[in-house]
């Protein structure tokens, strides 16, 4: 197959390539160029006035969790849905991610008892359509999991969602069990607001994961926890709302990614809430945006992650996740930097840079076409017209256009 488009952002250049042609054979890209010669017998799909770009990557997703934004009841799904039900929900949400141009996700827990592995395998086997999933299985966490306090009846839910650890050997055992359960990466809740894992525990988690050449994602919200995670040498700081000055240089030196999960300011006004709550929301997001600007200015690399688990009115899961990526523009990131955060950088974080993240020969044919030019207006990412994953067309919502077979031209 050959794809033609008015423009191409390949993930590496700072500008688009005009009159682009991408040749695809099977699941792989064979050649990319301007006005490229198309071999006889090739099926040609002329996408018209669109921009082709690499499939987007969400480095922090929760496909098996959906919380009603109005209620904010994060524990509800744990009580009300089995892992099997949540895996089926994940199939629906995964399809929505794919149709929004997100072809790969790193799913970071809250998936019941390894439901993310089941969904990943179902997609790989072609049972359902969804993004390529890197699963983390249950997150490793201090006592209480992600919740500093829970009523006694809720305590059994902790072991369904988290592996609580105390001590170096329990930490080592938990990592090994995660890989036995099918994990592609390790997610660690370094703090839950009160309890913080020790540096010794974090070091052995990182050591065991890296011994298997797998990355470690560290959920951090406090100065203390981010210092511990950075000292231990994790691969990414998730959220990192607190980014103390003394860790910035170390993150740059150790090439640790920041995965900011900050939403747009307008989300504060989207729901019925008291004025004081809305003001607190805006204050927190404004502070997070300042932290992101500071991180980028210092040279910390950013990988896009939505942390999306809310059911937002009028938006699919994929549309909501992309909306979160666009919020980086409110912090002052340039369109090209946002695109790279969601493609090239994210692929490197996932240790898949040899397969994904850019449009070039021998990489997987994960491609998205959007109306307009996202290098000029990043909101073009909302106008998805075409999605391909592994060389297979997933979505073709374009206006009528010429389709010809090169053999008959």
C-alpha positions as CSV (number, residue, x, y, z in Angstrom):
1,X,0.0,0.0,0.0
2,X,1.0,3.6,-0.6
3,X,-0.3,6.5,1.4
4,X,-0.3,10.0,-0.1
5,X,-0.8,13.2,1.9
6,X,-0.3,16.9,1.4
7,X,2.0,17.0,4.5
8,X,4.0,14.6,6.7
9,X,5.4,15.2,10.2
10,X,7.9,12.3,10.6
11,X,8.6,12.9,14.3
12,X,12.2,14.0,13.8
13,X,12.2,17.1,11.6
14,X,11.0,20.4,12.9
15,X,8.9,21.0,9.8
16,X,6.5,19.0,7.6
17,X,7.5,17.2,4.5
18,X,5.3,18.3,1.5
19,X,3.6,16.0,-1.0
20,X,4.5,13.0,1.1
21,X,4.3,9.3,0.1
22,X,4.7,6.4,2.6
23,X,5.2,2.9,1.1
24,X,4.0,0.1,3.4
25,X,4.4,-3.6,3.1
26,X,2.7,-5.8,5.6
27,X,3.0,-4.2,9.0
28,X,6.1,-2.2,8.2
29,X,7.1,1.1,6.5
30,X,9.3,0.5,3.5
31,X,10.0,4.0,2.3
32,X,9.1,7.7,3.0
33,X,9.7,10.7,0.8
34,X,8.4,13.6,-1.3
35,X,6.9,12.5,-4.6
36,X,8.2,9.0,-4.1
37,X,8.0,6.6,-7.0
38,X,5.3,4.1,-6.4
39,X,5.9,0.5,-7.6
40,X,3.4,-1.0,-10.1
41,X,0.6,-3.0,-8.5
42,X,0.6,-1.0,-5.3
43,X,-2.7,0.1,-3.8
44,X,-2.7,3.9,-3.5
45,X,-4.7,5.7,-0.9
46,X,-4.7,9.5,-1.6
47,X,-5.6,11.1,1.8
48,X,-5.6,14.6,0.3
49,X,-5.2,17.8,2.3
50,X,-4.1,16.3,5.6
51,X,-1.0,15.9,7.7
52,X,0.3,12.4,8.3
53,X,2.1,11.7,11.6
54,X,3.3,8.8,13.7
55,X,0.6,7.1,15.8
56,X,0.2,8.8,19.1
57,X,1.4,7.2,22.4
58,X,-0.2,7.7,25.8
59,X,2.5,6.9,28.4
60,X,0.0,6.9,31.3
61,X,-3.4,5.3,30.6
62,X,-6.0,3.5,32.7
63,X,-8.1,1.6,30.2
64,X,-9.8,-0.6,32.7
65,X,-11.0,2.2,34.9
66,X,-13.8,4.7,34.3
67,X,-15.0,7.1,37.0
68,X,-18.0,9.4,36.5
69,X,-16.6,12.9,36.6
70,X,-19.7,14.2,38.4
71,X,-19.4,11.8,41.3
72,X,-15.6,11.5,41.5
73,X,-16.1,8.1,43.1
74,X,-12.8,6.5,42.4
75,X,-13.5,3.5,44.6
76,X,-16.8,2.7,42.9
77,X,-15.5,0.5,40.1
78,X,-13.4,-1.5,42.6
79,X,-16.5,-2.4,44.5
80,X,-19.0,-2.8,41.7
81,X,-17.1,-4.4,38.8
82,X,-15.1,-7.7,38.5
83,X,-11.8,-7.8,36.6
84,X,-13.6,-9.5,33.7
85,X,-16.1,-6.7,33.4
86,X,-13.4,-4.1,33.6
87,X,-11.5,-5.9,30.8
88,X,-14.6,-5.7,28.6
89,X,-14.9,-2.0,29.4
90,X,-11.2,-1.7,28.5
91,X,-12.0,-3.2,25.1
92,X,-14.5,-0.4,24.5
93,X,-12.2,2.4,25.8
94,X,-9.3,0.9,23.8
95,X,-11.2,1.1,20.6
96,X,-12.0,4.8,21.4
97,X,-8.3,5.5,22.0
98,X,-7.4,3.9,18.7
99,X,-10.0,5.9,16.7
100,X,-8.6,9.1,18.3
101,X,-5.2,8.3,16.8
102,X,-3.6,6.8,20.0
103,X,-2.1,3.5,18.7
104,X,0.0,2.6,21.7
105,X,-0.5,3.0,25.5
106,X,1.4,2.2,28.6
107,X,-1.4,1.0,31.0
108,X,-0.3,1.8,34.6
109,X,-2.5,-0.2,36.9
110,X,-5.9,0.0,38.5
111,X,-6.8,-2.9,36.2
112,X,-8.0,-5.4,38.8
113,X,-6.1,-8.6,39.1
114,X,-4.0,-8.3,35.9
115,X,-6.9,-7.4,33.7
116,X,-4.5,-5.2,31.6
117,X,-2.6,-8.3,30.6
118,X,-5.8,-10.1,29.5
119,X,-6.8,-7.1,27.4
120,X,-3.3,-6.7,25.9
121,X,-3.3,-10.4,24.9
122,X,-6.8,-10.1,23.4
123,X,-5.8,-7.2,21.2
124,X,-2.6,-9.0,20.2
125,X,-4.6,-12.1,19.2
126,X,-7.1,-10.0,17.1
127,X,-10.1,-10.8,19.4
128,X,-10.8,-7.0,19.8
129,X,-9.4,-3.9,18.3
130,X,-7.4,-1.5,20.5
131,X,-4.1,0.2,20.9
132,X,-0.8,-1.7,21.5
133,X,-0.6,-2.1,25.3
134,X,2.4,-2.2,27.5
135,X,0.9,-3.6,30.8
136,X,2.1,-3.0,34.3
137,X,-0.1,-5.5,36.2
138,X,-0.7,-4.5,39.8
139,X,1.2,-1.4,41.0
140,X,3.7,-1.9,43.8
141,X,2.8,0.3,46.7
142,X,3.3,1.1,50.4
143,X,0.7,-0.1,53.0
144,X,-2.7,1.1,52.0
145,X,-2.0,1.0,48.3
146,X,-2.8,4.4,46.7
147,X,-5.1,5.4,49.6
148,X,-3.7,6.7,52.9
149,X,-6.8,5.6,54.8
150,X,-9.5,3.2,54.0
151,X,-12.4,1.7,56.0
152,X,-11.9,-1.9,57.1
153,X,-14.4,-3.3,54.6
154,X,-12.4,-1.8,51.7
155,X,-9.1,-3.3,52.8
156,X,-9.4,-6.5,50.7
157,X,-9.7,-4.4,47.6
158,X,-6.1,-3.3,48.1
159,X,-4.6,-6.6,47.2
160,X,-6.7,-6.8,44.0
161,X,-5.3,-3.4,42.8
162,X,-1.9,-3.2,44.4
163,X,0.9,-5.3,45.7
164,X,1.8,-3.8,49.0
165,X,5.5,-4.1,50.0
166,X,7.5,-3.6,53.1
167,X,11.2,-4.3,53.0
168,X,13.8,-5.1,50.4
169,X,13.0,-8.7,49.8
170,X,9.3,-8.1,49.5
171,X,10.1,-5.5,46.9
172,X,12.3,-7.9,44.9
173,X,9.7,-10.6,45.1
174,X,6.9,-8.2,43.9
175,X,8.9,-7.2,40.8
176,X,9.6,-10.8,39.9
177,X,5.9,-11.7,40.4
178,X,4.9,-8.9,38.2
179,X,7.0,-10.2,35.4
180,X,5.7,-13.7,36.0
181,X,2.2,-12.3,35.7
182,X,3.1,-10.8,32.3
183,X,4.2,-7.2,33.0
184,X,5.9,-5.2,30.4
185,X,6.9,-2.5,32.9
186,X,6.7,-1.8,36.6
187,X,4.5,0.9,38.2
188,X,5.4,2.0,41.7
189,X,3.3,4.2,44.0
190,X,6.2,5.8,45.8
191,X,4.0,7.7,48.2
192,X,0.3,7.6,49.0
193,X,0.3,11.0,50.8
194,X,1.5,9.6,54.1
195,X,3.5,6.4,53.5
196,X,6.7,6.7,51.4
197,X,8.8,3.8,50.2
198,X,12.4,3.8,51.3
199,X,15.3,4.4,49.1
200,X,16.5,0.8,49.7
201,X,13.1,-0.6,48.6
202,X,13.1,1.6,45.4
203,X,16.7,0.7,44.5
204,X,16.0,-3.0,44.5
205,X,12.8,-2.5,42.5
206,X,14.7,-0.6,39.8
207,X,17.6,-3.1,39.9
208,X,15.3,-6.0,39.3
209,X,13.3,-4.3,36.6
210,X,16.4,-3.1,34.7
211,X,17.9,-6.6,35.0
212,X,15.0,-7.6,32.8
213,X,15.5,-4.5,30.6
214,X,12.1,-3.2,31.7
215,X,11.3,0.4,32.6
216,X,10.0,1.7,36.0
217,X,7.3,4.3,36.3
218,X,7.2,6.1,39.6
219,X,4.0,7.8,40.9
220,X,5.1,10.7,43.0
221,X,3.3,13.6,44.6
222,X,5.7,14.8,47.4
223,X,9.2,16.2,47.5
224,X,10.4,13.3,49.5
225,X,9.0,10.7,47.2
226,X,10.4,12.3,44.0
227,X,13.8,12.5,45.6
228,X,13.7,8.8,46.5
229,X,12.6,7.8,43.0
230,X,15.2,9.9,41.2
231,X,18.0,8.7,43.5
232,X,16.9,5.1,42.8
233,X,17.2,5.7,39.0
234,X,13.6,5.2,37.8
235,X,12.8,5.8,34.1
236,X,9.9,8.2,34.6
237,X,8.4,10.5,37.2
238,X,4.6,10.3,36.8
239,X,2.7,13.5,37.7
240,X,5.6,15.0,39.6
241,X,3.4,17.9,40.8
242,X,6.2,18.6,43.3
243,X,9.4,19.0,41.4
244,X,12.0,20.4,43.9
245,X,14.9,22.3,42.4
246,X,17.4,19.8,43.7
247,X,16.1,16.9,41.6
248,X,16.0,18.8,38.3
249,X,19.7,18.5,37.5
250,X,19.7,14.8,38.5
251,X,16.7,14.1,36.2
252,X,18.5,15.7,33.3
253,X,21.8,13.8,34.0
254,X,20.1,10.5,34.4
255,X,17.8,11.1,31.4
256,X,14.7,10.5,33.5
257,X,11.4,11.4,31.8
258,X,8.7,13.6,33.3
259,X,5.2,12.4,32.4
260,X,3.0,15.3,33.2
261,X,-0.7,14.5,33.6
262,X,-2.0,18.0,33.9
263,X,-5.4,18.8,32.4
264,X,-6.5,22.0,30.7
265,X,-7.8,24.9,32.7
266,X,-11.3,24.7,31.2
267,X,-11.8,21.4,32.9
268,X,-12.2,23.3,36.2
269,X,-15.4,24.9,34.8
270,X,-16.8,21.8,33.1
271,X,-18.7,20.5,36.0
272,X,-21.1,21.7,38.6
273,X,-19.0,22.6,41.6
274,X,-18.6,25.4,44.2
275,X,-16.7,28.5,43.2
276,X,-14.0,27.7,45.8
277,X,-13.5,24.3,44.3
278,X,-13.1,25.7,40.8
279,X,-10.7,28.3,42.0
280,X,-8.6,25.6,43.8
281,X,-8.6,23.6,40.6
282,X,-7.3,26.5,38.5
283,X,-4.7,27.4,41.1
284,X,-3.4,23.8,41.1
285,X,-3.3,23.5,37.3
286,X,-1.6,26.9,37.0
287,X,1.1,25.7,39.5
288,X,1.5,22.5,37.5
289,X,1.9,24.5,34.3
290,X,4.7,26.6,35.8
291,X,6.4,23.4,36.9
292,X,6.2,22.0,33.4
293,X,7.7,25.2,31.9
294,X,10.6,25.0,34.5
295,X,11.2,21.3,33.7
296,X,11.4,21.9,29.9
297,X,13.6,25.0,30.3
298,X,16.0,22.9,32.4
299,X,16.2,20.2,29.7
300,X,14.1,17.4,31.3
301,X,12.5,15.3,28.6
302,X,8.7,15.1,28.5
303,X,6.7,12.1,27.5
304,X,2.9,12.6,27.0
305,X,0.6,10.9,29.5
306,X,-3.1,11.6,30.2
307,X,-3.8,9.6,33.4
308,X,-7.3,9.7,32.0
309,X,-9.9,7.7,34.0
310,X,-12.7,10.2,34.0
311,X,-15.9,9.9,31.9
312,X,-16.1,13.4,30.4
313,X,-19.4,14.6,28.9
314,X,-19.4,14.5,25.1
315,X,-15.9,13.0,24.7
316,X,-14.7,9.5,24.0
317,X,-11.8,8.2,26.1
318,X,-9.5,8.9,23.2
319,X,-10.7,12.4,22.7
320,X,-10.4,13.1,26.4
321,X,-6.8,11.8,26.5
322,X,-5.8,13.9,23.5
323,X,-7.4,16.9,25.1
324,X,-5.0,16.4,28.0
325,X,-2.0,16.4,25.6
326,X,-3.2,19.7,24.1
327,X,-3.1,21.2,27.6
328,X,0.7,21.2,27.4
329,X,0.3,24.2,25.1
330,X,-1.2,26.2,28.0
331,X,2.1,25.7,29.8
332,X,3.9,27.2,26.8
333,X,5.1,24.1,25.0
334,X,5.6,24.5,21.2
335,X,3.5,22.3,18.9
336,X,6.5,20.4,17.8
337,X,7.5,19.6,21.4
338,X,4.0,18.4,22.2
339,X,4.0,16.1,19.1
340,X,7.4,14.7,20.1
341,X,6.2,14.1,23.6
342,X,3.4,12.0,22.2
343,X,5.5,10.1,19.6
344,X,9.4,10.0,19.6
345,X,9.9,10.7,23.4
346,X,7.2,8.4,24.5
347,X,8.5,5.6,22.3
348,X,12.0,6.0,23.9
349,X,10.4,5.9,27.4
350,X,8.6,2.6,26.4
351,X,11.9,1.3,25.0
352,X,10.3,0.9,21.6
353,X,12.1,3.6,19.7
354,X,13.3,1.1,17.2
355,X,9.7,0.2,16.4
356,X,7.6,3.3,17.0
357,X,7.6,7.1,17.4
358,X,8.7,8.2,13.9
359,X,7.8,7.6,10.3
360,X,10.8,6.0,8.7
361,X,11.7,2.7,7.0
362,X,11.5,-0.6,8.9
363,X,9.4,0.9,11.7
364,X,5.8,-0.3,12.4
365,X,3.2,1.3,10.1
366,X,1.3,3.2,12.9
367,X,0.1,6.3,11.2
368,X,-2.5,9.0,11.8
369,X,-3.9,11.7,9.4
370,X,-5.4,14.9,10.8
371,X,-6.9,17.9,9.1
372,X,-4.7,21.0,9.0
373,X,-1.1,21.3,10.2
374,X,-0.5,20.4,13.8
375,X,2.9,22.2,13.7
376,X,1.0,25.4,13.3
377,X,-2.0,24.6,15.4
378,X,-1.7,21.7,17.8
379,X,-5.5,21.5,18.0
380,X,-5.5,19.8,14.6
381,X,-4.9,16.6,16.6
382,X,-8.6,16.7,17.4
383,X,-9.5,16.4,13.6
384,X,-8.5,12.7,13.0
385,X,-9.4,11.5,9.5
386,X,-7.4,8.3,9.2
387,X,-5.8,5.8,11.5
388,X,-3.5,2.9,10.7
389,X,-2.0,0.4,13.2
390,X,0.5,-2.3,12.1
391,X,-0.3,-1.6,8.5
392,X,-4.1,-2.2,9.0
393,X,-6.6,0.6,8.3
394,X,-8.6,1.2,11.5
395,X,-10.4,4.4,10.7
396,X,-11.0,6.1,7.3
397,X,-13.3,9.1,7.9
398,X,-12.0,11.3,5.1
399,X,-14.1,13.0,2.5
400,X,-14.5,11.2,-0.9
401,X,-11.2,11.2,-2.7
402,X,-9.4,9.4,-5.5
403,X,-8.3,5.8,-4.9
404,X,-6.4,4.1,-7.6
405,X,-4.3,1.0,-8.2
406,X,-0.9,1.9,-9.5
407,X,-1.1,-1.1,-11.8
408,X,-3.9,0.5,-13.8
409,X,-2.6,4.1,-14.0
